[in-house]
Amino acid sequence: MCGIAGFFHFGGTTPGDASALLARMASIMAHRGPDGEGFYLDDKVGLAHRRLSIIDLDTGAQPMSSPDGRLHVVFNGEIYNHLDLRNELGGFPFRTRSDTEVLLAAYDRWGADFPGRLNGIFAFALWDAALRRLILCRDPFGVKPLHIHANGARLAFASEIKSLLVLPGVRPQVNRQALHDFMNVRYVPGTATLFAGIQRLEPGHLLVADESGTKKLRYFDLRPAPVEAVDEAQWCERIVDASRTAVKRQLMSDVPLGVYLSGGMDSSTIVAMMRDLGVPEIMTFSLGFNEPTDELDDAAVVAEHFGTRHFPMIIDPKPLQLMDEVLWHVEEPQVNMLQGYYIAKHASRHVKVVLGGLGGDELFAGYINNIYLKYAAPWHRLTPGALQRTILAPLSRAVYRTGARLDLKWDEYRRGIQLLCASGAPARYYSILRNVWDHDPEAARTLYGERMLSMPFEPAGRHFEPFFRTGPRSDILGDSLWLELNS
């Protein structure tokens, strides 16, 4: 997957120990790039790269520089349309077959606006030595991570937070507001991380840094645009075509590819498309838990049907014994992190690149919450705002206070009443479906110690509110899908 790291000094120059510091930032994430490392350092900037060789195995080393020595880039990801862009960029003296070099050529031709032309998953840092300008960029949907720490003198960046924690003056401290958000929605929304002073660059954004400071720009913004003149049969055909195109793009590799196969619709579709596209050998990897809910049998049926080399795995009966190691890698706990770690470790013995069906439920409204959102939509459109403000919202608060004195078995009824009271307030309705409890003071007193209770937290639901419309034109299901695409 590769890893990038580095820093830019606003006023002064890089310190005397900058070379050793870059090496430490890179070495702590050597697991991201076991095939090599590279560095670039001058009086203002330092760039570091750990490489996992996937494309152009012989000449794709990084940092990569333009022929005139003006531009330097470190890059994590894949640019799926890099061959098309090469054809557009005729005249640039390409020296490699790497998609990395296309970033240099595209910036040289189109300037800082070029990320909008990229189709891929990526995070990169590009240094323009002539303009003394550093550009950090992250792909439209945030598949590839990029973390930032800035103070008055220095901007630092890295694929993983732990690379920033080796910097002088950076101490691992908890961001308690982010922790509160995490406890509510099981991830940290927005730009924050669980570490105070360390931010994420948002998906679809680039950050430009020079001696005058930093400027953040959004280069990608996908907004809902309903299309009326297409019937269901045409949509079904378009979905198949789009899926095939997406899989074809991601077959770009000079090393073998695998697939995480659960036997469900999403991952099975990827295997079917790979076979349809003529991939001669497909390796599939599945995980089981020795439980009735295992999907190993389903995965085996799909693997046999499409003739894959199949590698099932039963998870260790004591999976928590690796919890420390897993947390060190993921940095922000996730619901499926143990399973993800085990299957990745299993697959890495055979392949470097794995495709998976993660995200299908978000794209196609696959979660059960979406059923509630769909059928509640008319109530949200018809409920007057005055009724919500004067009666339903106060009633909601009263129900929470009353519910705290009831037995836990009544909690589902309390939540049902809450959903009714949220009619006309789609962001709060969505929050309740997501089990957000930060508007329930009794829940906080049950879960938090004195230090957390003493802090004035902003509600986690504030991250949802900008995405929901109210009134007769509202569409809570469409808005929730738009929210999840962006978050």
Disulfide bonds with the S-S distance in Angstrom:
none
